Amino acid sequence: MGLDDHPLVVPEHARADGPHRGRAGREPALAALLAGILAGMGIVALVFAFELLLWERARGVRLLSTPGLKTELYVREAGGTTEAAPPAHAS
């Protein structure tokens, strides 16, 4: 068994520093831009969730939707069956 056949030797075409390593390490500006866009989307989602929570609490309701592509929205009183009940054996 030669050195090239050894299972721990990585072939030249599969090495991270080889000629075919891809463009991920060469585009730090693009990576930073995409990371910023992703972080911005996360912040917007958190702000929306907080505003929805405030809207539900101000009106004493819960906003529910059906799953799937054609969703329908429902508004239910907050005291309905959507809240968790206490355990039956609580003392």
Buried (B, 14 or more C-beta within 10 A) or exposed (E): EEEEEEEEEEEEEEEEEEEEEEEEEEEEEEEEEEEEEEEEEEEEEEEEEEEEEEEBEEEEBBEEEEEEEEEEEEEEEEEEEEEEEEEEEEE
